[in-house]
Amino acid sequence: MINKQNRSKVFLTIIGILLLANIALVSFLLLKKEEPKPERPDRKTVIANFLKNEIGFDVAQLQQYDTLSERHKGNMKKMMDSLRATKEQQFKEMAATGFSDSAMNIIAERSATGQKIMELRSFNHIKKIRMLCTPAQLPKFDSTFGKVLSKRGNDGRKKEEGKVKEKRSEK
């Protein structure tokens, strides 16, 4: 039978090993350098590169695109800010009516109208970019521009779907 003194030494040794392991783990996590993730170019850069390399835009066309893009970005930001600001007001309206179905339908209709306006502005922006094309560039633009718009979005969705699948498989 192990006496109390030997048992204490064994416990102290185990506690010491666990303490060192915890210190090593914490220091590893704190000192671990995160590898910088390569930054994805923004949508404007992707489209500008596409217009230059695939469609054949010249410097003047790219400058016009840049001006259009900046103006469109500013307008869309204002609209998004406005839509965000109205969300609180919409919630207050629904609360005042006890979240009635009719009030929710009215507010949803207003939201849908705002979304429709944003979509139309985006479509008009694409139309303006298309108007920068020469007649020789139009067929290439018409056949490939939609792909560059959807490609970037699909890449992000595929990554998110992969993460969801990984989490499901862990369970």
Secondary structure, DSSP 8 states (H G I E B T S, - for coil): ---HHHHHHHHHHHHHHHHHHHHHHHHHHHH-----------HHHHHHHHIIIII---HHHHHHHHHHHHHHHHHHHHHHHHHHHHHHHHHHHHHHTTS-HHHHHHHHHHHHHHHHHHHHHHHHHHHHHHHTS-TTTHHHHHHHHHHHHHHHHHHHHHHHHHHHHHHHHH-
